[in-house]
Amino acid sequence: MEVFFVSLSLKVNNIDDTTAQWIKEESKRRGIEVEQVILELIHKGLNIERGPAQLQTYHDLDALAGTWNEEQANEFMNAISDFEKPDDHLWQ
């Protein structure tokens, strides 16, 4: 286990070897200090916890799907209802 000391007087204990190795590799890959990687991870974690997930809504397929009214949806479900029944002759 490695211990990292962050310049904010924050001591991070009990980091497992895999996590410590990932942090070192990420630091080297990005050319930044280990402390900066840890701070970015903390900030990202805080941003996730502070508010509800902001899921982006896409509308690029609305013309093809998701725009049916109830009558159209029922018509479609009736048209494909046979697909839910097994073909007994194929299972003999």
PDB file as gemmi writes it, atoms N, CA and C in Angstrom:
CRYST1    1.000    1.000    1.000  90.00  90.00  90.00 P 1                      
ATOM      1  N   MET A   1       0.832  -1.180   0.000  1.00  0.00           N  
ATOM      2  CA  MET A   1       0.000   0.000   0.000  1.00  0.00           C  
ATOM      3  C   MET A   1       0.882   1.250   0.000  1.00  0.00           C  
ATOM      4  N   GLU A   2       0.490   2.228  -0.798  1.00  0.00           N  
ATOM      5  CA  GLU A   2       1.221   3.484  -0.846  1.00  0.00           C  
ATOM      6  C   GLU A   2       0.422   4.566  -0.151  1.00  0.00           C  
ATOM      7  N   VAL A   3       1.121   5.552   0.334  1.00  0.00           N  
ATOM      8  CA  VAL A   3       0.490   6.712   0.960  1.00  0.00           C  
ATOM      9  C   VAL A   3       0.897   7.934   0.164  1.00  0.00           C  
ATOM     10  N   PHE A   4      -0.087   8.737  -0.236  1.00  0.00           N  
ATOM     11  CA  PHE A   4       0.188   9.967  -0.962  1.00  0.00           C  
ATOM     12  C   PHE A   4      -0.055  11.143  -0.034  1.00  0.00           C  
ATOM     13  N   PHE A   5       0.826  12.131  -0.077  1.00  0.00           N  
ATOM     14  CA  PHE A   5       0.635  13.368   0.669  1.00  0.00           C  
ATOM     15  C   PHE A   5       0.321  14.456  -0.346  1.00  0.00           C  
ATOM     16  N   VAL A   6      -0.811  15.091  -0.188  1.00  0.00           N  
ATOM     17  CA  VAL A   6      -1.254  16.127  -1.101  1.00  0.00           C  
ATOM     18  C   VAL A   6      -0.925  17.481  -0.494  1.00  0.00           C  
ATOM     19  N   SER A   7      -0.586  18.443  -1.340  1.00  0.00           N  
ATOM     20  CA  SER A   7      -0.145  19.763  -0.866  1.00  0.00           C  
ATOM     21  C   SER A   7      -1.188  20.489  -0.023  1.00  0.00           C  
ATOM     22  N   LEU A   8      -2.414  20.035  -0.021  1.00  0.00           N  
ATOM     23  CA  LEU A   8      -3.450  20.656   0.789  1.00  0.00           C  
ATOM     24  C   LEU A   8      -3.479  20.076   2.193  1.00  0.00           C  
ATOM     25  N   SER A   9      -2.412  19.455   2.584  1.00  0.00           N  
ATOM     26  CA  SER A   9      -2.305  18.809   3.890  1.00  0.00           C  
ATOM     27  C   SER A   9      -3.307  17.679   4.024  1.00  0.00           C  
ATOM     28  N   LEU A  10      -3.555  17.032   2.934  1.00  0.00           N  
ATOM     29  CA  LEU A  10      -4.464  15.895   2.925  1.00  0.00           C  
ATOM     30  C   LEU A  10      -3.628  14.636   2.777  1.00  0.00           C  
ATOM     31  N   LYS A  11      -3.792  13.724   3.677  1.00  0.00           N  
ATOM     32  CA  LYS A  11      -3.056  12.476   3.636  1.00  0.00           C  
ATOM     33  C   LYS A  11      -4.019  11.380   3.197  1.00  0.00           C  
ATOM     34  N   VAL A  12      -3.652  10.673   2.156  1.00  0.00           N  
ATOM     35  CA  VAL A  12      -4.500   9.614   1.629  1.00  0.00           C  
ATOM     36  C   VAL A  12      -3.861   8.280   2.014  1.00  0.00           C  
ATOM     37  N   ASN A  13      -4.541   7.540   2.873  1.00  0.00           N  
ATOM     38  CA  ASN A  13      -4.035   6.259   3.361  1.00  0.00           C  
ATOM     39  C   ASN A  13      -4.678   5.087   2.640  1.00  0.00           C  
ATOM     40  N   ASN A  14      -4.019   3.977   2.713  1.00  0.00           N  
ATOM     41  CA  ASN A  14      -4.568   2.689   2.287  1.00  0.00           C  
ATOM     42  C   ASN A  14      -5.025   2.651   0.834  1.00  0.00           C  
ATOM     43  N   ILE A  15      -4.256   3.254  -0.044  1.00  0.00           N  
ATOM     44  CA  ILE A  15      -4.553   3.138  -1.464  1.00  0.00           C  
ATOM     45  C   ILE A  15      -4.000   1.804  -1.925  1.00  0.00           C  
ATOM     46  N   ASP A  16      -4.854   0.997  -2.505  1.00  0.00           N  
ATOM     47  CA  ASP A  16      -4.391  -0.319  -2.949  1.00  0.00           C  
ATOM     48  C   ASP A  16      -3.368  -0.158  -4.074  1.00  0.00           C  
ATOM     49  N   ASP A  17      -2.575  -1.190  -4.281  1.00  0.00           N  
ATOM     50  CA  ASP A  17      -1.478  -1.126  -5.246  1.00  0.00           C  
ATOM     51  C   ASP A  17      -1.952  -0.842  -6.666  1.00  0.00           C  
ATOM     52  N   THR A  18      -3.087  -1.409  -7.054  1.00  0.00           N  
ATOM     53  CA  THR A  18      -3.599  -1.196  -8.406  1.00  0.00           C  
ATOM     54  C   THR A  18      -3.977   0.267  -8.617  1.00  0.00           C  
ATOM     55  N   THR A  19      -4.653   0.858  -7.633  1.00  0.00           N  
ATOM     56  CA  THR A  19      -5.043   2.261  -7.733  1.00  0.00           C  
ATOM     57  C   THR A  19      -3.815   3.159  -7.738  1.00  0.00           C  
ATOM     58  N   ALA A  20      -2.858   2.885  -6.868  1.00  0.00           N  
ATOM     59  CA  ALA A  20      -1.636   3.675  -6.812  1.00  0.00           C  
ATOM     60  C   ALA A  20      -0.892   3.607  -8.143  1.00  0.00           C  
ATOM     61  N   GLN A  21      -0.828   2.434  -8.727  1.00  0.00           N  
ATOM     62  CA  GLN A  21      -0.156   2.277 -10.013  1.00  0.00           C  
ATOM     63  C   GLN A  21      -0.892   3.046 -11.104  1.00  0.00           C  
ATOM     64  N   TRP A  22      -2.225   2.988 -11.093  1.00  0.00           N  
ATOM     65  CA  TRP A  22      -3.008   3.720 -12.090  1.00  0.00           C  
ATOM     66  C   TRP A  22      -2.756   5.217 -11.959  1.00  0.00           C  
ATOM     67  N   ILE A  23      -2.739   5.722 -10.733  1.00  0.00           N  
ATOM     68  CA  ILE A  23      -2.514   7.150 -10.503  1.00  0.00           C  
ATOM     69  C   ILE A  23      -1.138   7.551 -11.020  1.00  0.00           C  
ATOM     70  N   LYS A  24      -0.121   6.741 -10.731  1.00  0.00           N  
ATOM     71  CA  LYS A  24       1.232   7.043 -11.216  1.00  0.00           C  
ATOM     72  C   LYS A  24       1.286   7.035 -12.742  1.00  0.00           C  
ATOM     73  N   GLU A  25       0.671   6.033 -13.356  1.00  0.00           N  
ATOM     74  CA  GLU A  25       0.677   5.939 -14.814  1.00  0.00           C  
ATOM     75  C   GLU A  25      -0.082   7.104 -15.444  1.00  0.00           C  
ATOM     76  N   GLU A  26      -1.205   7.485 -14.838  1.00  0.00           N  
ATOM     77  CA  GLU A  26      -1.991   8.606 -15.358  1.00  0.00           C  
ATOM     78  C   GLU A  26      -1.194   9.903 -15.235  1.00  0.00           C  
ATOM     79  N   SER A  27      -0.500  10.059 -14.132  1.00  0.00           N  
ATOM     80  CA  SER A  27       0.343  11.229 -13.923  1.00  0.00           C  
ATOM     81  C   SER A  27       1.431  11.301 -15.001  1.00  0.00           C  
ATOM     82  N   LYS A  28       2.083  10.196 -15.234  1.00  0.00           N  
ATOM     83  CA  LYS A  28       3.149  10.146 -16.234  1.00  0.00           C  
ATOM     84  C   LYS A  28       2.588  10.358 -17.642  1.00  0.00           C  
ATOM     85  N   ARG A  29       1.475   9.703 -17.948  1.00  0.00           N  
ATOM     86  CA  ARG A  29       0.865   9.804 -19.271  1.00  0.00           C  
ATOM     87  C   ARG A  29       0.489  11.238 -19.599  1.00  0.00           C  
ATOM     88  N   ARG A  30      -0.048  11.948 -18.597  1.00  0.00           N  
ATOM     89  CA  ARG A  30      -0.525  13.308 -18.825  1.00  0.00           C  
ATOM     90  C   ARG A  30       0.527  14.369 -18.523  1.00  0.00           C  
ATOM     91  N   GLY A  31       1.642  13.950 -17.955  1.00  0.00           N  
ATOM     92  CA  GLY A  31       2.713  14.899 -17.651  1.00  0.00           C  
ATOM     93  C   GLY A  31       2.353  15.868 -16.548  1.00  0.00           C  
ATOM     94  N   ILE A  32       1.588  15.387 -15.564  1.00  0.00           N  
ATOM     95  CA  ILE A  32       1.213  16.235 -14.433  1.00  0.00           C  
ATOM     96  C   ILE A  32       1.595  15.528 -13.138  1.00  0.00           C  
ATOM     97  N   GLU A  33       1.600  16.278 -12.056  1.00  0.00           N  
ATOM     98  CA  GLU A  33       1.958  15.716 -10.757  1.00  0.00           C  
ATOM     99  C   GLU A  33       0.887  14.738 -10.264  1.00  0.00           C  
ATOM    100  N   VAL A  34       1.324  13.786  -9.481  1.00  0.00           N  
ATOM    101  CA  VAL A  34       0.409  12.807  -8.876  1.00  0.00           C  
ATOM    102  C   VAL A  34      -0.680  13.524  -8.094  1.00  0.00           C  
ATOM    103  N   GLU A  35      -0.291  14.580  -7.379  1.00  0.00           N  
ATOM    104  CA  GLU A  35      -1.244  15.326  -6.574  1.00  0.00           C  
ATOM    105  C   GLU A  35      -2.361  15.919  -7.437  1.00  0.00           C  
ATOM    106  N   GLN A  36      -2.004  16.373  -8.638  1.00  0.00           N  
ATOM    107  CA  GLN A  36      -3.003  16.955  -9.538  1.00  0.00           C  
ATOM    108  C   GLN A  36      -4.006  15.895  -9.992  1.00  0.00           C  
ATOM    109  N   VAL A  37      -3.513  14.686 -10.267  1.00  0.00           N  
ATOM    110  CA  VAL A  37      -4.410  13.592 -10.654  1.00  0.00           C  
ATOM    111  C   VAL A  37      -5.396  13.309  -9.526  1.00  0.00           C  
ATOM    112  N   ILE A  38      -4.889  13.235  -8.311  1.00  0.00           N  
ATOM    113  CA  ILE A  38      -5.743  12.948  -7.157  1.00  0.00           C  
ATOM    114  C   ILE A  38      -6.769  14.064  -6.962  1.00  0.00           C  
ATOM    115  N   LEU A  39      -6.335  15.318  -7.071  1.00  0.00           N  
ATOM    116  CA  LEU A  39      -7.272  16.430  -6.916  1.00  0.00           C  
ATOM    117  C   LEU A  39      -8.351  16.410  -7.987  1.00  0.00           C  
ATOM    118  N   GLU A  40      -7.977  16.093  -9.213  1.00  0.00           N  
ATOM    119  CA  GLU A  40      -8.974  16.009 -10.280  1.00  0.00           C  
ATOM    120  C   GLU A  40      -9.985  14.902  -9.996  1.00  0.00           C  
ATOM    121  N   LEU A  41      -9.515  13.774  -9.489  1.00  0.00           N  
ATOM    122  CA  LEU A  41     -10.423  12.681  -9.142  1.00  0.00           C  
ATOM    123  C   LEU A  41     -11.373  13.101  -8.028  1.00  0.00           C  
ATOM    124  N   ILE A  42     -10.860  13.816  -7.051  1.00  0.00           N  
ATOM    125  CA  ILE A  42     -11.706  14.303  -5.966  1.00  0.00           C  
ATOM    126  C   ILE A  42     -12.752  15.274  -6.510  1.00  0.00           C  
ATOM    127  N   HIS A  43     -12.312  16.210  -7.342  1.00  0.00           N  
ATOM    128  CA  HIS A  43     -13.254  17.182  -7.909  1.00  0.00           C  
ATOM    129  C   HIS A  43     -14.329  16.502  -8.741  1.00  0.00           C  
ATOM    130  N   LYS A  44     -13.934  15.541  -9.556  1.00  0.00           N  
ATOM    131  CA  LYS A  44     -14.921  14.824 -10.367  1.00  0.00           C  
ATOM    132  C   LYS A  44     -15.905  14.083  -9.475  1.00  0.00           C  
ATOM    133  N   GLY A  45     -15.406  13.449  -8.433  1.00  0.00           N  
ATOM    134  CA  GLY A  45     -16.277  12.740  -7.505  1.00  0.00           C  
ATOM    135  C   GLY A  45     -17.247  13.671  -6.816  1.00  0.00           C  
ATOM    136  N   LEU A  46     -16.772  14.833  -6.408  1.00  0.00           N  
ATOM    137  CA  LEU A  46     -17.650  15.807  -5.754  1.00  0.00           C  
ATOM    138  C   LEU A  46     -18.714  16.329  -6.705  1.00  0.00           C  
ATOM    139  N   ASN A  47     -18.344  16.583  -7.941  1.00  0.00           N  
ATOM    140  CA  ASN A  47     -19.319  17.067  -8.914  1.00  0.00           C  
ATOM    141  C   ASN A  47     -20.407  16.041  -9.164  1.00  0.00           C  
ATOM    142  N   ILE A  48     -20.057  14.783  -9.173  1.00  0.00           N  
ATOM    143  CA  ILE A  48     -21.046  13.727  -9.377  1.00  0.00           C  
ATOM    144  C   ILE A  48     -21.991  13.667  -8.187  1.00  0.00           C  
ATOM    145  N   GLU A  49     -21.449  13.784  -6.988  1.00  0.00           N  
ATOM    146  CA  GLU A  49     -22.251  13.669  -5.777  1.00  0.00           C  
ATOM    147  C   GLU A  49     -23.093  14.901  -5.503  1.00  0.00           C  
ATOM    148  N   ARG A  50     -22.683  16.051  -5.980  1.00  0.00           N  
ATOM    149  CA  ARG A  50     -23.378  17.301  -5.650  1.00  0.00           C  
ATOM    150  C   ARG A  50     -24.734  17.449  -6.309  1.00  0.00           C  
ATOM    151  N   GLY A  51     -24.917  16.869  -7.465  1.00  0.00           N  
ATOM    152  CA  GLY A  51     -26.170  17.102  -8.159  1.00  0.00           C  
ATOM    153  C   GLY A  51     -26.644  15.867  -8.892  1.00  0.00           C  
ATOM    154  N   PRO A  52     -27.867  15.921  -9.374  1.00  0.00           N  
ATOM    155  CA  PRO A  52     -28.392  14.785 -10.124  1.00  0.00           C  
ATOM    156  C   PRO A  52     -27.660  14.638 -11.448  1.00  0.00           C  
ATOM    157  N   ALA A  53     -27.659  13.444 -11.939  1.00  0.00           N  
ATOM    158  CA  ALA A  53     -26.997  13.173 -13.214  1.00  0.00           C  
ATOM    159  C   ALA A  53     -27.637  14.006 -14.315  1.00  0.00           C  
ATOM    160  N   GLN A  54     -26.812  14.593 -15.114  1.00  0.00           N  
ATOM    161  CA  GLN A  54     -27.289  15.397 -16.228  1.00  0.00           C  
ATOM    162  C   GLN A  54     -27.186  14.551 -17.495  1.00  0.00           C  
ATOM    163  N   LEU A  55     -28.219  13.813 -17.775  1.00  0.00           N  
ATOM    164  CA  LEU A  55     -28.217  12.981 -18.960  1.00  0.00           C  
ATOM    165  C   LEU A  55     -28.655  13.803 -20.152  1.00  0.00           C  
ATOM    166  N   GLN A  56     -27.863  13.723 -21.192  1.00  0.00           N  
ATOM    167  CA  GLN A  56     -28.175  14.490 -22.387  1.00  0.00           C  
ATOM    168  C   GLN A  56     -29.309  13.809 -23.140  1.00  0.00           C  
ATOM    169  N   THR A  57     -30.262  14.605 -23.592  1.00  0.00           N  
ATOM    170  CA  THR A  57     -31.380  14.100 -24.374  1.00  0.00           C  
ATOM    171  C   THR A  57     -31.074  14.305 -25.839  1.00  0.00           C  
ATOM    172  N   TYR A  58     -31.190  13.237 -26.594  1.00  0.00           N  
ATOM    173  CA  TYR A  58     -30.945  13.309 -28.025  1.00  0.00           C  
ATOM    174  C   TYR A  58     -32.275  13.282 -28.765  1.00  0.00           C  
ATOM    175  N   HIS A  59     -32.354  14.007 -29.859  1.00  0.00           N  
ATOM    176  CA  HIS A  59     -33.579  14.069 -30.646  1.00  0.00           C  
ATOM    177  C   HIS A  59     -33.329  13.677 -32.100  1.00  0.00           C  
ATOM    178  N   ASP A  60     -32.164  13.101 -32.387  1.00  0.00           N  
ATOM    179  CA  ASP A  60     -31.812  12.836 -33.771  1.00  0.00           C  
ATOM    180  C   ASP A  60     -32.590  11.678 -34.392  1.00  0.00           C  
ATOM    181  N   LEU A  61     -33.240  10.847 -33.603  1.00  0.00           N  
ATOM    182  CA  LEU A  61     -34.010   9.730 -34.150  1.00  0.00           C  
ATOM    183  C   LEU A  61     -35.509   9.889 -33.920  1.00  0.00           C  
ATOM    184  N   ASP A  62     -35.932  11.036 -33.470  1.00  0.00           N  
ATOM    185  CA  ASP A  62     -37.345  11.243 -33.176  1.00  0.00           C  
ATOM    186  C   ASP A  62     -38.244  10.997 -34.386  1.00  0.00           C  
ATOM    187  N   ALA A  63     -37.738  11.297 -35.565  1.00  0.00           N  
ATOM    188  CA  ALA A  63     -38.548  11.089 -36.773  1.00  0.00           C  
ATOM    189  C   ALA A  63     -38.776   9.606 -37.041  1.00  0.00           C  
ATOM    190  N   LEU A  64     -37.924   8.753 -36.479  1.00  0.00           N  
ATOM    191  CA  LEU A  64     -38.034   7.316 -36.715  1.00  0.00           C  
ATOM    192  C   LEU A  64     -38.663   6.564 -35.546  1.00  0.00           C  
ATOM    193  N   ALA A  65     -38.465   7.050 -34.350  1.00  0.00           N  
ATOM    194  CA  ALA A  65     -38.943   6.315 -33.174  1.00  0.00           C  
ATOM    195  C   ALA A  65     -39.332   7.286 -32.073  1.00  0.00           C  
ATOM    196  N   GLY A  66     -40.242   6.845 -31.237  1.00  0.00           N  
ATOM    197  CA  GLY A  66     -40.603   7.632 -30.072  1.00  0.00           C  
ATOM    198  C   GLY A  66     -41.620   8.723 -30.318  1.00  0.00           C  
ATOM    199  N   THR A  67     -42.195   8.758 -31.503  1.00  0.00           N  
ATOM    200  CA  THR A  67     -43.158   9.817 -31.790  1.00  0.00           C  
ATOM    201  C   THR A  67     -44.549   9.270 -32.077  1.00  0.00           C  
ATOM    202  N   TRP A  68     -44.771   8.015 -31.776  1.00  0.00           N  
ATOM    203  CA  TRP A  68     -46.076   7.419 -32.022  1.00  0.00           C  
ATOM    204  C   TRP A  68     -47.079   7.878 -30.979  1.00  0.00           C  
ATOM    205  N   ASN A  69     -48.321   8.001 -31.411  1.00  0.00           N  
ATOM    206  CA  ASN A  69     -49.373   8.224 -30.429  1.00  0.00           C  
ATOM    207  C   ASN A  69     -49.818   6.848 -29.926  1.00  0.00           C  
ATOM    208  N   GLU A  70     -50.724   6.825 -28.986  1.00  0.00           N  
ATOM    209  CA  GLU A  70     -51.135   5.559 -28.365  1.00  0.00           C  
ATOM    210  C   GLU A  70     -51.747   4.601 -29.390  1.00  0.00           C  
ATOM    211  N   GLU A  71     -52.552   5.118 -30.304  1.00  0.00           N  
ATOM    212  CA  GLU A  71     -53.185   4.272 -31.325  1.00  0.00           C  
ATOM    213  C   GLU A  71     -52.121   3.618 -32.219  1.00  0.00           C  
ATOM    214  N   GLN A  72     -51.131   4.382 -32.631  1.00  0.00           N  
ATOM    215  CA  GLN A  72     -50.070   3.842 -33.475  1.00  0.00           C  
ATOM    216  C   GLN A  72     -49.242   2.793 -32.724  1.00  0.00           C  
ATOM    217  N   ALA A  73     -48.982   3.046 -31.458  1.00  0.00           N  
ATOM    218  CA  ALA A  73     -48.216   2.098 -30.656  1.00  0.00           C  
ATOM    219  C   ALA A  73     -48.986   0.791 -30.500  1.00  0.00           C  
ATOM    220  N   ASN A  74     -50.280   0.876 -30.244  1.00  0.00           N  
ATOM    221  CA  ASN A  74     -51.104  -0.330 -30.114  1.00  0.00           C  
ATOM    222  C   ASN A  74     -51.155  -1.104 -31.433  1.00  0.00           C  
ATOM    223  N   GLU A  75     -51.256  -0.386 -32.530  1.00  0.00           N  
ATOM    224  CA  GLU A  75     -51.280  -1.022 -33.839  1.00  0.00           C  
ATOM    225  C   GLU A  75     -49.967  -1.789 -34.085  1.00  0.00           C  
ATOM    226  N   PHE A  76     -48.859  -1.178 -33.725  1.00  0.00           N  
ATOM    227  CA  PHE A  76     -47.562  -1.830 -33.891  1.00  0.00           C  
ATOM    228  C   PHE A  76     -47.460  -3.066 -33.010  1.00  0.00           C  
ATOM    229  N   MET A  77     -47.833  -2.941 -31.745  1.00  0.00           N  
ATOM    230  CA  MET A  77     -47.757  -4.075 -30.824  1.00  0.00           C  
ATOM    231  C   MET A  77     -48.638  -5.220 -31.302  1.00  0.00           C  
ATOM    232  N   ASN A  78     -49.805  -4.928 -31.839  1.00  0.00           N  
ATOM    233  CA  ASN A  78     -50.669  -5.975 -32.387  1.00  0.00           C  
ATOM    234  C   ASN A  78     -50.023  -6.632 -33.601  1.00  0.00           C  
ATOM    235  N   ALA A  79     -49.356  -5.832 -34.425  1.00  0.00           N  
ATOM    236  CA  ALA A  79     -48.729  -6.364 -35.639  1.00  0.00           C  
ATOM    237  C   ALA A  79     -47.583  -7.304 -35.320  1.00  0.00           C  
ATOM    238  N   ILE A  80     -46.885  -7.094 -34.212  1.00  0.00           N  
ATOM    239  CA  ILE A  80     -45.745  -7.951 -33.888  1.00  0.00           C  
ATOM    240  C   ILE A  80     -46.063  -8.991 -32.814  1.00  0.00           C  
ATOM    241  N   SER A  81     -47.303  -9.075 -32.394  1.00  0.00           N  
ATOM    242  CA  SER A  81     -47.661 -10.004 -31.313  1.00  0.00           C  
ATOM    243  C   SER A  81     -47.377 -11.455 -31.685  1.00  0.00           C  
ATOM    244  N   ASP A  82     -47.469 -11.802 -32.963  1.00  0.00           N  
ATOM    245  CA  ASP A  82     -47.183 -13.175 -33.376  1.00  0.00           C  
ATOM    246  C   ASP A  82     -45.723 -13.555 -33.138  1.00  0.00           C  
ATOM    247  N   PHE A  83     -44.840 -12.582 -33.067  1.00  0.00           N  
ATOM    248  CA  PHE A  83     -43.421 -12.875 -32.858  1.00  0.00           C  
ATOM    249  C   PHE A  83     -43.142 -13.420 -31.459  1.00  0.00           C  
ATOM    250  N   GLU A  84     -44.056 -13.233 -30.555  1.00  0.00           N  
ATOM    251  CA  GLU A  84     -43.878 -13.700 -29.183  1.00  0.00           C  
ATOM    252  C   GLU A  84     -44.318 -15.147 -29.008  1.00  0.00           C  
ATOM    253  N   LYS A  85     -44.936 -15.715 -30.031  1.00  0.00           N  
ATOM    254  CA  LYS A  85     -45.406 -17.096 -29.963  1.00  0.00           C  
ATOM    255  C   LYS A  85     -44.375 -18.010 -30.615  1.00  0.00           C  
ATOM    256  N   PRO A  86     -43.995 -19.083 -29.928  1.00  0.00           N  
ATOM    257  CA  PRO A  86     -43.018 -20.002 -30.532  1.00  0.00           C  
ATOM    258  C   PRO A  86     -43.624 -20.767 -31.706  1.00  0.00           C  
ATOM    259  N   ASP A  87     -42.803 -21.084 -32.676  1.00  0.00           N  
ATOM    260  CA  ASP A  87     -43.217 -21.932 -33.790  1.00  0.00           C  
ATOM    261  C   ASP A  87     -43.021 -23.382 -33.352  1.00  0.00           C  
ATOM    262  N   ASP A  88     -44.115 -24.026 -32.938  1.00  0.00           N  
ATOM    263  CA  ASP A  88     -44.015 -25.380 -32.389  1.00  0.00           C  
ATOM    264  C   ASP A  88     -43.355 -26.359 -33.357  1.00  0.00           C  
ATOM    265  N   HIS A  89     -43.616 -26.213 -34.653  1.00  0.00           N  
ATOM    266  CA  HIS A  89     -43.027 -27.144 -35.601  1.00  0.00           C  
ATOM    267  C   HIS A  89     -41.508 -27.033 -35.668  1.00  0.00           C  
ATOM    268  N   LEU A  90     -40.948 -25.906 -35.259  1.00  0.00           N  
ATOM    269  CA  LEU A  90     -39.487 -25.745 -35.256  1.00  0.00           C  
ATOM    270  C   LEU A  90     -38.844 -26.377 -34.010  1.00  0.00           C  
ATOM    271  N   TRP A  91     -39.637 -26.702 -33.007  1.00  0.00           N  
ATOM    272  CA  TRP A  91     -39.118 -27.218 -31.747  1.00  0.00           C  
ATOM    273  C   TRP A  91     -39.418 -28.689 -31.547  1.00  0.00           C  
ATOM    274  N   GLN A  92     -39.673 -29.397 -32.601  1.00  0.00           N  
ATOM    275  CA  GLN A  92     -39.963 -30.836 -32.478  1.00  0.00           C  
ATOM    276  C   GLN A  92     -38.711 -31.655 -32.647  1.00  0.00           C  
TER     277      GLN A  92                                                      
END                                                                             
